[in-house]
Amino acid sequence: MHVVIVSDFADVNGGSAKVAISTAIGLARRGAPVTFFCAINPIHPELLDAGVNVHCLGIESVWQEANPFTAALRGIWNPIAAQELQRILANIPARDVIVHFHQWTKALSPSVLRVPQRHNLAGVVTAHDYFLACPNGAYFHYPRLANCCLQPLSAQCIAARCDSRSYGHKLVRVVRQSATSNALQFSSRPLHVVHVSGFARAVLGPLLPSHIPQHVLPNPVLVCKLDPAPVHRNRWFTAIGRFTVEKGLEDFADVAKRLDIPARFIGEGPLVGRIRELCPNAQIMPWVSGDQLLRRLREARALLFPSLWQETFGMVAHEALSQGIPVIASRTTAPAEQIEDASNGFLIDPGDQEQLVVALERLRDDRLVRELGLRAYSKFWAMPPTLDRHLDGLIAIYERALNEATPQKQA
């Protein structure tokens, strides 16, 4: 089995790239031939160290394109990316080839989704977001700060001014979404869709064509088992991630100021000024990764995950639970599947500041914080979502996709 992993990025800059890279490295270390096809430099050195064959187009994200017309065209359909992926696949001698897509919306475009069927190859897509169905990828109405309930690409959807940027951006994304939907709807070899949580499948699954095979396989959480963090001695109520409106961080900043609690924000994004305005005493730190992020995380008394949109996985919430850190999360997010209210964290309704106040007030109690943290730790490590467990599940999906993509076995 030769696995071709397709991702806009070949370096860790977010959850989807991290999963794509760790999967490629894990499969290569198990002895599988792996090709990593990407668009944007740099290349993570561990890919090369593991023997992964990396092909990078060396192009920029469409958001870095100076000419908006050129950016729109390339975002809708990038013929060079499709041609290069076809060339790579044509030169792979192995009979059993899997093409696994992780991200294509920043540079590669939906053009690459059609390539596997042209070679009669099996294809798999991991749905890290809602771009398989929704033009803006979040299934979220940004101006209203509310989750969407419209049928994607319906007249109501196309008319909705829901984009985080402008209606012009929305229309470009509608055209791109039409290309994506066509690749799914009319594929002679259906792409298998992997949802990263049961929650995400419940949201996205009904929006996909009925003939698409769907699976649930949680992302791997790449953490070492350390002793539980000393949360009862920690003081920082911490939020980690992008500072954008759909993350609900303005609510946290506002409540932290009202309660005069020590709040820490780690990340970057357009709302940094707004967070500082709402909570002048908050500690705002730039994004860090690896061991540095783990150290900051283990200094947390609790992790705040008050997202307004329907997060498909929420890696940082799982990482917090692995360290024995209670999580306050919106109940309309995937991490809510792992949180038992008032047992290993608290669940709140998105945007409900009063529920957030109650949860934060309860976490002033050192004894309660320690109990919640220990339960979070025990629950996570009872069945941790390790890379090996993820790879076992992924290989089973690959084998099913290969069998269904073989004409002789379909007959």
BELHUSUL-V761269 format. One record per pair of residues at least 6 apart in sequence whose ideal C-beta (glycine too) atoms are under 8 Angstrom apart, sorted by sequence separation. I is the first residue (numbers start at 1). J is the second residue. D is the distance in whole Angstrom. If there is no record, write none. Layout:
I/J/D + I/J/D
//
This chain:
11/17/7 + 12/18/5 + 28/34/5 + 48/54/7 + 65/71/4 + 104/110/7 + 116/122/7 + 117/123/7 + 131/137/4 + 133/139/7 + 136/142/7 + 140/146/7 + 141/147/7 + 150/156/5 + 151/157/6 + 161/167/5 + 163/169/5 + 184/190/8 + 195/201/4 + 208/214/7 + 241/247/6 + 243/249/6 + 276/282/7 + 297/303/7 + 305/311/8 + 320/326/8 + 321/327/6 + 329/335/5 + 330/336/7 + 338/344/8 + 339/345/4 + 341/347/5 + 349/355/6 + 362/368/6 + 363/369/5 + 403/409/5 + 404/410/7 + 10/17/8 + 27/34/5 + 47/54/6 + 116/123/4 + 125/132/7 + 130/137/6 + 140/147/6 + 141/148/5 + 150/157/5 + 163/170/4 + 184/191/6 + 256/263/4 + 265/272/8 + 275/282/6 + 307/314/7 + 320/327/5 + 329/336/6 + 339/346/8 + 348/355/4 + 9/17/4 + 63/71/7 + 89/97/7 + 104/112/6 + 129/137/5 + 130/138/6 + 139/147/6 + 140/148/6 + 162/170/7 + 183/191/8 + 239/247/8 + 276/284/6 + 288/296/6 + 327/335/6 + 339/347/6 + 348/356/5 + 7/16/7 + 8/17/8 + 12/21/6 + 62/71/4 + 65/74/7 + 104/113/7 + 129/138/7 + 130/139/4 + 139/148/5 + 148/157/8 + 161/170/7 + 195/204/6 + 205/214/6 + 275/284/6 + 305/314/6 + 363/372/8 + 7/17/6 + 11/21/8 + 24/34/5 + 62/72/8 + 89/99/7 + 113/123/8 + 150/160/6 + 160/170/8 + 163/173/7 + 195/205/7 + 239/249/6 + 253/263/7 + 265/275/6 + 317/327/5 + 329/339/6 + 9/20/8 + 10/21/7 + 36/47/6 + 43/54/5 + 101/112/7 + 193/204/8 + 252/263/7 + 285/296/7 + 305/316/7 + 336/347/6 + 348/359/6 + 24/36/5 + 62/74/6 + 101/113/7 + 113/125/8 + 148/160/8 + 253/265/8 + 272/284/6 + 305/317/5 + 317/329/6 + 327/339/6 + 7/20/4 + 43/56/6 + 62/75/4 + 139/152/8 + 158/171/8 + 201/214/6 + 239/252/6 + 303/316/7 + 346/359/4 + 7/21/8 + 85/99/8 + 134/148/7 + 148/162/7 + 303/317/6 + 5/20/6 + 21/36/8 + 41/56/6 + 193/208/6 + 201/216/5 + 237/252/8 + 314/329/7 + 20/36/8 + 34/50/8 + 36/52/5 + 38/54/7 + 40/56/8 + 99/115/7 + 158/174/6 + 249/265/7 + 263/279/6 + 317/333/8 + 329/345/7 + 331/347/4 + 346/362/7 + 34/51/8 + 35/52/7 + 36/53/7 + 38/55/7 + 39/56/7 + 40/57/8 + 41/58/6 + 99/116/4 + 135/152/7 + 157/174/8 + 265/282/6 + 303/320/4 + 318/335/7 + 321/338/6 + 327/344/7 + 328/345/6 + 329/346/8 + 330/347/7 + 331/348/7 + 332/349/8 + 333/350/8 + 346/363/8 + 5/23/7 + 34/52/5 + 35/53/5 + 36/54/5 + 37/55/5 + 38/56/5 + 39/57/5 + 40/58/8 + 134/152/5 + 135/153/8 + 143/161/7 + 144/162/8 + 198/216/5 + 263/281/8 + 264/282/7 + 265/283/7 + 268/286/6 + 317/335/4 + 321/339/8 + 326/344/6 + 327/345/4 + 328/346/5 + 329/347/6 + 330/348/6 + 331/349/6 + 332/350/5 + 5/24/5 + 34/53/7 + 35/54/8 + 36/55/7 + 38/57/7 + 39/58/8 + 40/59/7 + 133/152/5 + 141/160/7 + 143/162/7 + 190/209/8 + 193/212/6 + 195/214/7 + 197/216/7 + 237/256/7 + 262/281/8 + 263/282/4 + 264/283/5 + 265/284/5 + 266/285/5 + 267/286/8 + 268/287/5 + 297/316/8 + 311/330/8 + 314/333/6 + 326/345/5 + 327/346/8 + 328/347/8 + 329/348/7 + 330/349/7 + 331/350/8 + 33/53/8 + 35/55/7 + 39/59/5 + 40/60/7 + 142/162/6 + 192/212/8 + 193/213/7 + 195/215/7 + 196/216/8 + 263/283/7 + 264/284/8 + 265/285/7 + 266/286/8 + 267/287/5 + 300/320/7 + 314/334/6 + 318/338/7 + 326/346/7 + 328/348/6 + 330/350/4 + 342/362/8 + 3/24/8 + 25/46/6 + 29/50/6 + 40/61/6 + 141/162/4 + 142/163/6 + 153/174/7 + 190/211/6 + 191/212/7 + 192/213/5 + 193/214/5 + 194/215/5 + 195/216/5 + 196/217/7 + 197/218/6 + 250/271/7 + 253/274/8 + 257/278/6 + 260/281/8 + 262/283/7 + 264/285/7 + 266/287/7 + 313/334/5 + 314/335/4 + 317/338/7 + 25/47/6 + 28/50/4 + 39/61/8 + 97/119/8 + 99/121/6 + 101/123/7 + 135/157/7 + 140/162/7 + 142/164/4 + 190/212/5 + 192/214/8 + 193/215/7 + 194/216/8 + 195/217/8 + 196/218/6 + 243/265/7 + 249/271/6 + 253/275/5 + 257/279/4 + 266/288/7 + 297/319/6 + 303/325/5 + 305/327/6 + 306/328/7 + 307/329/8 + 308/330/7 + 310/332/6 + 311/333/4 + 312/334/6 + 313/335/8 + 21/44/5 + 24/47/6 + 28/51/5 + 57/80/7 + 98/121/7 + 99/122/7 + 100/123/8 + 101/124/7 + 190/213/6 + 192/215/7 + 194/217/5 + 196/219/5 + 256/279/5 + 257/280/7 + 297/320/6 + 302/325/6 + 303/326/7 + 305/328/7 + 306/329/7 + 307/330/5 + 310/333/6 + 311/334/5 + 321/344/7 + 3/27/5 + 28/52/5 + 57/81/6 + 97/121/5 + 98/122/5 + 99/123/5 + 100/124/5 + 101/125/5 + 102/126/5 + 153/177/6 + 184/208/7 + 185/209/5 + 237/261/6 + 239/263/8 + 243/267/6 + 250/274/6 + 254/278/5 + 257/281/7 + 301/325/8 + 302/326/5 + 303/327/5 + 304/328/5 + 305/329/4 + 306/330/6 + 309/333/8 + 310/334/8 + 311/335/7 + 321/345/8 + 21/46/7 + 25/50/4 + 97/122/7 + 98/123/8 + 99/124/7 + 100/125/8 + 101/126/7 + 103/128/7 + 152/177/7 + 153/178/7 + 184/209/6 + 237/262/7 + 238/263/8 + 239/264/7 + 240/265/8 + 241/266/8 + 242/267/6 + 243/268/6 + 244/269/5 + 250/275/7 + 253/278/4 + 254/279/7 + 257/282/8 + 294/319/8 + 298/323/5 + 300/325/5 + 302/327/7 + 303/328/7 + 305/330/7 + 10/36/6 + 21/47/6 + 24/50/7 + 81/107/7 + 89/115/7 + 98/124/6 + 100/126/7 + 102/128/7 + 105/131/5 + 136/162/6 + 236/262/5 + 237/263/5 + 238/264/5 + 239/265/5 + 240/266/5 + 241/267/5 + 242/268/7 + 243/269/3 + 244/270/6 + 245/271/7 + 249/275/6 + 253/279/4 + 256/282/6 + 297/323/6 + 302/328/6 + 307/333/5 + 25/52/7 + 57/84/6 + 81/108/5 + 85/112/5 + 89/116/8 + 136/163/5 + 235/262/5 + 236/263/7 + 237/264/7 + 238/265/8 + 239/266/7 + 240/267/6 + 242/269/4 + 243/270/7 + 244/271/6 + 266/293/7 + 298/325/8 + 345/372/6 + 10/38/4 + 24/52/5 + 81/109/6 + 135/163/8 + 136/164/7 + 153/181/6 + 184/212/6 + 236/264/4 + 238/266/7 + 239/267/8 + 243/271/4 + 250/278/6 + 297/325/7 + 305/333/7 + 328/356/7 + 344/372/6 + 3/32/6 + 5/34/7 + 7/36/7 + 9/38/6 + 55/84/7 + 78/107/7 + 82/111/4 + 86/115/5 + 90/119/7 + 152/181/8 + 243/272/5 + 253/282/6 + 294/323/8 + 343/372/7 + 344/373/8 + 2/32/7 + 3/33/7 + 4/34/8 + 5/35/7 + 7/37/8 + 8/38/7 + 9/39/8 + 10/40/7 + 11/41/8 + 75/105/7 + 78/108/6 + 81/111/6 + 82/112/6 + 85/115/5 + 89/119/5 + 266/296/6 + 305/335/6 + 342/372/8 + 1/32/6 + 2/33/5 + 3/34/5 + 4/35/5 + 5/36/5 + 6/37/5 + 7/38/5 + 8/39/5 + 9/40/5 + 10/41/7 + 11/42/5 + 78/109/4 + 81/112/5 + 328/359/5 + 344/375/4 + 345/376/6 + 1/33/8 + 2/34/8 + 3/35/7 + 4/36/8 + 5/37/7 + 6/38/8 + 8/40/6 + 10/42/7 + 11/43/7 + 12/44/6 + 77/109/5 + 79/111/6 + 82/114/7 + 86/118/7 + 89/121/7 + 105/137/7 + 243/275/6 + 264/296/8 + 328/360/7 + 343/375/6 + 344/376/4 + 2/35/7 + 4/37/6 + 10/43/4 + 11/44/5 + 55/88/6 + 74/107/8 + 76/109/6 + 77/110/7 + 78/111/5 + 82/115/6 + 86/119/7 + 10/44/6 + 75/109/6 + 76/110/8 + 77/111/5 + 78/112/8 + 136/170/7 + 74/109/7 + 135/170/6 + 264/299/8 + 328/363/8 + 340/375/8 + 344/379/6 + 264/300/7 + 10/47/7 + 136/173/6 + 326/363/7 + 135/173/4 + 135/174/5 + 340/379/8 + 135/176/7 + 338/379/7 + 39/81/7 + 135/177/4 + 306/348/7 + 308/350/5 + 338/380/8 + 63/106/7 + 134/177/7 + 302/345/8 + 307/350/7 + 308/351/6 + 326/369/6 + 10/54/6 + 62/106/6 + 133/177/8 + 306/350/7 + 61/106/5 + 62/107/6 + 10/56/6 + 61/107/5 + 131/177/8 + 326/372/4 + 37/84/8 + 60/107/7 + 236/283/7 + 326/373/6 + 37/85/6 + 59/107/6 + 132/180/7 + 133/181/8 + 325/373/6 + 131/180/7 + 324/373/4 + 327/376/7 + 57/107/7 + 306/356/6 + 324/374/6 + 326/376/6 + 37/88/6 + 57/108/8 + 325/376/6 + 132/184/7 + 252/304/5 + 324/376/5 + 8/61/7 + 35/88/6 + 240/293/7 + 324/377/3 + 252/306/6 + 323/377/7 + 152/207/6 + 249/304/8 + 251/306/6 + 321/376/5 + 322/377/7 + 151/207/8 + 240/296/8 + 320/376/8 + 321/377/7 + 35/92/7 + 240/297/7 + 249/306/7 + 238/296/7 + 248/306/4 + 302/360/8 + 321/379/7 + 322/380/5 + 238/297/7 + 247/306/8 + 248/307/5 + 321/380/4 + 322/381/7 + 247/307/5 + 248/308/5 + 33/94/7 + 132/193/7 + 238/299/7 + 246/307/7 + 247/308/7 + 302/363/5 + 238/300/4 + 246/308/5 + 301/363/7 + 318/380/7 + 322/384/7 + 236/299/6 + 237/300/7 + 238/301/8 + 240/303/7 + 245/308/7 + 246/309/4 + 123/187/8 + 139/203/7 + 236/300/5 + 237/301/6 + 238/302/7 + 239/303/7 + 139/204/8 + 234/299/6 + 236/301/6 + 237/302/5 + 238/303/6 + 239/304/4 + 40/106/7 + 110/176/6 + 123/189/7 + 125/191/5 + 127/193/6 + 234/300/6 + 235/301/6 + 238/304/7 + 239/305/8 + 39/106/7 + 40/107/6 + 109/176/7 + 113/180/7 + 122/189/7 + 124/191/7 + 125/192/7 + 127/194/7 + 234/301/4 + 237/304/6 + 239/306/8 + 302/369/7 + 318/385/7 + 39/107/4 + 111/179/7 + 121/189/7 + 123/191/4 + 124/192/5 + 125/193/5 + 126/194/5 + 127/195/6 + 128/196/6 + 229/297/8 + 301/369/6 + 39/108/5 + 110/179/4 + 114/183/5 + 120/189/7 + 123/192/7 + 124/193/8 + 125/194/7 + 127/196/7 + 229/298/4 + 231/300/7 + 232/301/8 + 109/179/8 + 110/180/4 + 113/183/4 + 117/187/5 + 122/192/8 + 124/194/6 + 126/196/7 + 229/299/8 + 231/301/5 + 105/176/8 + 113/184/7 + 117/188/5 + 133/204/6 + 223/294/8 + 229/300/7 + 231/302/7 + 117/189/5 + 132/204/7 + 226/298/8 + 110/183/6 + 114/187/7 + 116/189/7 + 127/200/6 + 130/203/7 + 134/207/7 + 113/187/8 + 130/204/6 + 133/207/4 + 116/191/7 + 132/207/8 + 133/208/6 + 241/316/6 + 132/208/6 + 240/316/5 + 23/100/8 + 127/204/6 + 130/207/8 + 113/191/7 + 6/85/7 + 164/244/8 + 4/85/8 + 164/245/7 + 20/102/4 + 164/246/8 + 248/330/7 + 19/102/7 + 20/103/7 + 4/88/7 + 4/89/7 + 17/102/7 + 16/102/5 + 17/103/7 + 16/103/5 + 4/92/7 + 2/92/5 + 101/191/8 + 2/94/4 + 1/94/7 + 4/97/7 + 6/99/6 + 231/324/7 + 2/96/7 + 3/97/8 + 4/98/7 + 6/100/7 + 7/101/8 + 9/103/7 + 219/313/5 + 221/315/7 + 229/323/5 + 231/325/6 + 1/96/5 + 2/97/5 + 3/98/5 + 4/99/5 + 5/100/5 + 6/101/5 + 7/102/4 + 8/103/5 + 218/313/7 + 228/323/7 + 229/324/5 + 231/326/7 + 1/97/8 + 2/98/7 + 4/100/7 + 6/102/7 + 7/103/5 + 8/104/6 + 76/172/7 + 219/315/7 + 223/319/6 + 228/324/3 + 229/325/6 + 1/98/6 + 3/100/6 + 5/102/7 + 7/104/8 + 8/105/7 + 9/106/7 + 75/172/7 + 221/318/5 + 225/322/8 + 226/323/7 + 6/104/7 + 8/106/4 + 221/319/6 + 255/353/5 + 259/357/7 + 8/107/5 + 76/175/5 + 77/176/8 + 223/322/5 + 254/353/7 + 258/357/7 + 261/360/6 + 8/108/6 + 72/172/5 + 76/176/5 + 145/245/6 + 223/323/7 + 251/351/6 + 75/176/6 + 145/246/7 + 221/322/6 + 255/356/5 + 259/360/6 + 6/108/7 + 77/179/6 + 248/350/6 + 251/353/5 + 255/357/6 + 259/361/7 + 76/179/6 + 142/245/7 + 248/351/7 + 261/364/8 + 142/246/7 + 252/356/7 + 256/360/8 + 251/356/6 + 255/360/6 + 6/112/6 + 20/126/8 + 140/246/6 + 19/126/7 + 203/310/5 + 138/246/6 + 204/312/8 + 19/128/7 + 203/312/8 + 16/126/7 + 200/310/8 + 199/310/7 + 16/128/4 + 200/312/4 + 15/128/6 + 16/129/8 + 199/312/7 + 200/313/7 + 197/312/6 + 196/312/5 + 197/313/6 + 195/312/7 + 196/313/4 + 237/360/7 + 237/363/7 + 233/366/8 + 199/333/7 + 200/334/6 + 232/366/4 + 199/334/4 + 232/367/7 + 197/334/4 + 199/336/7 + 232/369/5 + 196/334/7 + 199/337/6 + 231/369/5 + 232/370/4 + 198/337/6 + 231/370/6 + 197/337/6 + 231/372/8 + 232/373/7 + 231/373/4 + 229/373/7 + 228/373/6 + 228/374/6 + 228/377/4 + 225/381/6 + 225/384/8 + 147/308/8 + 146/308/8 + 147/309/6 + 145/308/6 + 147/310/6 + 221/384/7 + 221/385/5 + 220/385/6 + 221/386/8 + 222/387/6 + 219/385/7 + 220/386/6 + 218/385/5 + 220/387/4 + 140/308/7 + 140/309/4 + 220/389/7 + 139/309/7 + 140/310/7 + 220/390/4 + 138/309/5 + 139/310/6 + 219/390/7 + 220/391/8 + 138/310/8 + 218/390/7 + 217/390/7 + 217/393/5 + 217/394/6 + 130/310/8 + 217/397/7 + 130/312/7 + 215/397/5 + 129/312/6 + 128/312/6 + 127/312/7 + 128/313/7 + 147/332/7 + 213/400/7 + 213/401/8 + 213/404/7 + 26/220/8 + 23/220/8 + 22/220/6 + 19/219/5 + 22/222/6 + 194/394/8 + 19/220/7 + 194/397/6 + 15/219/7 + 18/222/8 + 192/397/6 + 145/351/7 + 192/400/7 + 192/401/5 + 190/404/8 + 189/404/8 + 189/405/5 + 124/397/6 + 124/398/7 + 122/398/7 + 12/289/7 + 124/401/6 + 123/401/7 + 122/401/4 + 122/402/5 + 122/404/7 + 123/405/8 + 122/405/4 + 121/405/7 + 120/405/7 + 120/407/8 + 18/315/7 + 15/313/7 + 100/398/8 + 15/315/5 + 98/398/5 + 98/401/6 + 98/402/7 + 96/402/5 + 26/387/5 + 30/391/7 + 26/388/8 + 23/387/8 + 26/390/8 + 27/391/7 + 22/387/6 + 26/391/5 + 23/390/7 + 27/394/8 + 23/391/7 + 23/394/7 + 1/395/8 + 3/398/7 + 1/398/6 + 1/402/7
//
